[in-house]
Each structure stands twice: as C-alpha cells, then as structure tokens.
Amino acid sequence: MDEATKKKVQAKAFERLIKHLGERKDVQNLDLMNLAGFCRNCLSKWYREEAIKLGENISDPDARKEIYGMSYEEWKDKYQK
C-alpha cells in the first residue's frame, strides 16, 4: 500500500471510530480508560496535537466538539453518569 492510500485508510478508520463512539454514548469515558487506556478526551487531545503539528490552531473545546459531536458540557449533561 502506498503512503497516500495508507493515510486515506487511516483517516477513514479514525472517522469510523469517532462515529462508533458517537453511537455508543452508553460507554463512559472511565470505562474506555479502564479497558483500553484511552477515552474521548484523549482522542480530542491527540486530534488537537496533530492539528497543531500541521499548523492548524484549534482550541481544546473545538477539538472535543470534533470527537464528541457536540460541546463537552452538552455531552456531560446528556450522557455522563
């Protein structure tokens, strides 16, 4: 697989992970952290860090919104137990 195709596949897999987590709001961040060693907040931090490396300025709340599909505060109010 060439590098460009590999990057496209990785991007699609990441999009699928975000979609899956969006559909599984019943899975709490603490559950993810305990079982997998990362959570939605980790993903948002990684997203932000990689954007910054590419010269994109993105705030922490904006990065979280990309991962959660809504503001973090809204997600906590609706889904955090």
N, C-alpha and C positions, 0 to 999 in steps of 0.2 A: 504494500500500500504506500503510495507516495505521501509526502508530508502534508500537502494541501488537502487530500482526501481524509487523511488521519485527523486533521484539525476539524473538518466538517463533521466527521463521525463523533468526535469528542463533544463538539458543540451540541449535536442532536441528542447525544446520551445525557448531557447535562440538562438540556431542556426537558427531556423525559423525566429525569429525576425531580426537577422542580415541579413539573406537572403532577407527578405521583405524590409528592409531599403535599401539594395543594389539595389533592383528593383525599388524603389521609390526615385530616385535621384532628382525628381522634388520637393520633400518635403524638404524644407530648415531647417537647424538646428534651426533657430529662430522660425519657425513655430512650430516645435516639442516642443521647450522650452515654448513657449506661451500657447500651447494647453495641453501639457502633463507634463510639469515641468521637462523634461529631453531631452537631444539631443544625437547625436552620440558621441560628445566629453565626455559627462557624462558617456556614456556606456564604452568608452575606459578607462576613469579614474577608473571606477568600476572594469573593467577587470584587469587593472594593479594592483590595490589594492588587489584584491583577489589572483592574481598570487603571489604577494609578500608575502601574508599571508601563502601561501603554499611553500614558499622558492624558488620561481622562480624569477629570476631577469629579468625584462622586461622593456625596455625603454618606455617613453611616445610615441615617434614616432612609435615604433613597436606595441604598444597596439592600437594606432589609425589605423595602417595598418590592424590589425585584424578586426576592426569594419568597416572601410571604404572600405576594399578590395583593397586598393592602398594607396600610401602615402597621407597624409593630404594635402600637397601642390598640388599634382596632382588633387585630388578631388576638391579643391577650384578652381583651374584653369578651370576645365571642367564643374563644376556644380553649384558653388556658385553664386548667383545672387546679 
